[in-house]
Amino acid sequence: MGCNERLSESLTTTVGDDESGTADTGESNDEVGSESSESSDSGSESADETTESSETQTSETDTLGEDETDEEESTTESTEETGESTDTGETGVDTGEETFDTGEETFDTGETSFDTGEETFGETFGETFGEGTDTEGGGECNGECGSAECGPCPDPELIPLGDFSIAATEVTVVQYSLFAAVEYSLSNLPAECSWKEDFIPGSWTEQMMDDPDMPVSSIDWCDAWAYCEWSGGHLCGEAGGGAAALNDLNDPVTNEWYRACSDDGALTYPYGDLYDPMACNGADLMLGGLVPVASLGTCEGGVPDLYDMSGNVWEWTSACAGVPNIDESEQDCRRRGGSRFSTDTVLRCAVDSKRARGFRGSNTGTRCCY
């Protein structure tokens, strides 16, 4: 999906203060999945500066190993898969039936950007990002986009799937920039996000200087929730409305994201049943960075015109834990689809991973349902 010039011209935002909001707690994190009643995965990631968290999950069966490296930060997690997860903050216990023995692999991907040969967002708009600009006719936004206070709406292509639709691509930088330009009222947020102060992603200036069709990254769960609600949608959750249950991973009847990725439960990967290392932006493709959304025609599916459901960035979904006596920002929420660091077992439609609601990582973005 190309950059929408009409929308971009209306952008009047301040991005120079992107580091003053909620800290980006991770420039990358481990690519680990958990699959309901189907498999057993473990993943680990190490890097140069900060170890962000350690989660361990055990299984009665084999484990999968995946090491992922990013220049900025690291997270180490060992995960397994279950029909029902037991969430206890930083430690979960999952069990599964199906086993995979893949060993461990290490990927040193750095922070290389995908070279498309196109102008960057910063070049297109005179490289003014990082300098303060005032929004016009604004005021606090208390609802959805499309008003003077809430700004122009993004225009994602939507794929109808019965009782809901899903965006054809991950949320892009240019789409998110429309949201970041408005003063979205914190009162719109659910109680679980009462700790939020703003919605500026981590490394926002750098993202704005890159290709505008890159998936937005370094956003936490509340950023993703707010963007989707502002755009007239919602984080993908339970078909028919509401948040998905934390253990509802691979039911195409009830889970919106899984239904879309698997073509109503028919496919293992969005493009078919057999893993293709060259299809999507995972570790095996070795592109060394994110790619613009829908730029890999081989990564289409589970339904026609739906892209990047496997790889590129993890996608926040609505499912979250509700563990007593744990801060809301530390409660686990589900991500789907794997990322550019992920290997074959993690890139399956039935696999997901959990992260703290306040987590931000350079391999984590979102996609909205409507």
N, C-alpha and C positions, 0 to 999 in steps of 0.2 A: 504494500500500500504506500503510495508515494506521499511526499510532503504536501500538505494542503496549504497552498499559499494564502488562500482567503483567510484561513484560521490563523496562520502564522503572522499575517500583517497586523492582526488585532492584538497580538501579544504585547503587553506592557507590563513587564514584571521586574522585580528586583531579585537578582541572583547573587549579588556580591556578598550577601550575608548567609550563603548556604552553609557555611561551617558553624554558624552561631545557633542553629536549631539543634534538634536532636542529633546526637553524635552518630556517625556512621560506625557502627560497632563491628563491621567486618567488610573488608574489600573482597573477600571471598569466603566461602565456607564449604564444608565437605558435602559431597554429592552422595547422599545416602537415602535409600528408599526403604519403605516398609510396605508389604503387600498383604492384603487380607487373605488369610487361609491358603496362601499359595506359595510363598517362597521365603528365603532367608538371606538377608543381605547385611553386610557390614561395610562401613566406609571410613576412611581416615584421611586427613589432610594436614600437611605441615607447611610452614612458611617461615619468613625471616624474623618477624617482629613480635607479634602478640598471639598467644593462644587464647581463643575467644571462649570456648566452652568444651566440656567433655561429657558426652552422653554415652552410656553403655546399655546395650540391650542384648539379652542372651536368648539362645534358642536350643531346642532339643535336637536340632539338625545342624547341617553344615552352615558356615558363614561365608559371606562374600567380602572380598577386600578391594578397596579402591582408595588410593592415595591421591590427593589433589593438592597442588601447590599454587600459591598466588603470591606475588611480591609483597603485598601490603600486610596481610594478616592471615591467620589460619584458624581452623577449628578441627577438632578431632572427635569423631563420633563412630561408634560401632553399633550397627543397627541390625535388627532382625524383623521378621514379618509375621503378622498375626491376624487372626480374625477379630480380636479385641485387644486394644492396647491398654496397658496399665500405666497411666501417666503420673509421675511423682516428681515433677519439677525437672531436674537435670538427669534423672534416671528413669528409664522405662523398661518394662519387661514384655517381650513379645514372643510368641511361639508360632511356628508354621509347619506345614507339611511338606511342601516341595523344596528340594535342595538344589543348590548350584555350587560348583567348586570352580572358582575363577582365579584363585590366588590373589595377589596384590600387584597393582601397577601404579607407577608414579608418573604424573604428568606435570612438567614444569612449563606452564603456559605463559607466565608473565602477564603483562598488561597490553599486549599488542592489539591494535585496533584493526578491524577488517577494512582493507583498502578497497573502496568502491570506485575511486576515481571521480567522485562527485564532490561538489562544494560542501563544506561542513556547515552546520547550522550557524556557527559564529561568522563564517565568511559571508553567508547569505544575508545576514542582518548586520553587517558592518563590524563584526567582532566587538559588539557593545556589551555583551553579557559579562556580568561581574561589576558593571557600573549601574548605579541606581537609576531607575526610571519610575515615574509615578503612574499609577493606574488612573484612568479618567472615568468620571461619572460613576465611580465605584460605590463604596460603602460596604457594609458587611453582607456577605452572601449567606442566606438562611435556607436555601433550597437547591433546586437543580439549575443547571446552566440554561442560558437562553434569555436572561434578563440583564438589565444594566448592571446590577449588583453582582450577578453571578457569571457574567461574561459569555462569550460565544461558546457553542457546543462543539465538541469534536464530532467527526462524522465517520465512525468506523463502519466497515462492511459487516453486516450481521448475517449469520448462518442460522436459519430457522430449524429447530429440532423438536417439533411438536409443541409442548406447552411452554417452551422458552426458546430464546435465541442465544448464540454465543458469538463474541467478536471473532472475526476471521484471523486476527493477529493479536499478539501481545500488545499491551499499551505502549505506545511509542513516546519518545522524548517530546516531539512536537505536540502530541495530544496532551501529555501531562503538563506541558508548559502553560496551556490554557487554564488549567486548574490552579497551577502555582501562581498565576498572575492575579487571582482574585483573593479577597479576604474571606476565606471560608470560615464560617463561625464554628468555634470549638463546641458550641452548644449543640451542634448537629450530631456530634459523635455519640456512639453508645457508651454506656458507663465504663465498659472495659478499656476505653481509650481516654479516660479522664486525665491521664498523665501527659497527654500530648500538648505541645506548645506551638508547633507549626507543621507544615507539610512539605518543606523543602528537602529533597532527597540528599543523601550524601554525595559528595563529589559533583554537585549539580552544575557548577560552572564548567567543569570538564565535559560533562555530558552535553551541555548546551552548545559547546564548541565542536562537537562531533556530528556525525550524520544524524539529521532529525528523525530518520526512520529507524534508528536503533531502538531496541526495547528500553524503556526506562528501567533503571536498576537502582540498587541501594535505597529501596523504600521498605518501610516496615508494614506490618499488617494493617495498622490504622490508616496509614497513607493510602494503601490500596483500597481499603473499605471506603474511605472518604471520596477518592477519585471516582470509583464506580457509582456510588450513590449520587454524586454531583452530576455525573454524565447521564443520569437517568436509568442506570442499571444497578447491578449488585455483584458482589463477589460470588463466583459460581458456588452453588451449594446444593440444597435439596430440590429436586425437580418439583415444580409446583409452588415453590416459595419457601423461605426460611433457610437457616444454616444447616449444613449437613452434619450428621453425627460424626464424631471423631473416628469411629470405627467403620464408617460407611465408605469403603474405598473402591469397591469394584462391582457395585450393583447398578447396571445401566438404567434400571427403572427409577431409582431414587436419586442417583448422583449425576448432576448435570455435567460436570467436567469429564467424568469417566464415560458417560454415554457419548459425548462428542468425540473423544479421543479414540475410542474403541469401535465406533460405528455400531452403537447399541449392543456392545459386548461381543462383537464378532471378530475383533482383531486384537492381536497381542501388542503390536506397534501401530501407530496411526496409519502407516503406509502398507501394512501387511502382517503376516504371522512370523516371517523370518527376519532376523536382524540384518539391516544393511548399514555397514559402518560409514558409507558415503552419503547416506540419505539426509541426515540432519546434523545440526551443529553440536555434536558431542565430542568426547575426547578423541575418538578414533579418527575423526575427520581432520584433526590437527590444524585448524584454522588459527589458533592462538588468540582468539578474542571473540566478542559478540559479532553478529552479522545483522544487517537491516532486516526487519521483519518481512516475511514472504519473499526473501531474495533467493531462497533455495527451493526451486520448484520440486525437487525430489522429496521435500519434507511436507507434502500435502496429505491431508487426511486427519482422522478417520473418515470424514465426509468431504465431498468436493469443496474446494476453495477455502478450506481451513488449514492454516499453516502453523508450523513450529510448535505443535503440541508435544513434541519430543525434542529436548535440548534447548540451546540458546540461554534462556534464563528459567529458573524455577518460577512457578506462578502461585502466588498466594491464593488460597480458597477460603471459604467462610468457616470451615470446621476448626474449632478450638476446644481446648480442655477447660475444665472448670474445677481445678484442684483447690481445695480449701487452704487458707493460710499461705498462699503464694501470691505475690504482687501480680496485678493484671498484666503488666508489661512483660512479666516472665512466664506467663501461661503459654503453653505450646499451641501453635496453630499449624495447619497443614499446608504444605506446598506440593504442587504436582508437576510432572513432566520432565524433571531432570534439568541439567544445564550443559553448558559447553564443557564442563569438566567430567561429565557422567559417561559411564560405559554401558554396555549392552543391557545388563540386567536392570539397571536403574532407569533406563530410558523407556521401559515398558509402560503402557497405559495404566496398569494396575498398581504401579509402585508410587509411593509418595514419601515425603519426609516431613518431620516436624521441626519447627524452630520457635523460639520465644517470640511473642507478639511484637516486642520492641526490636527484634533483630533486623539489622540492615546488612546486606552483602552485595557485592558487585555482580553476583550471579543470581540475584533474586529480583523479580519484577512481578507483573500480574497480568491478568486478562479478565475482562468483565463478561458477565452474562446479563441478559435483558429479558 
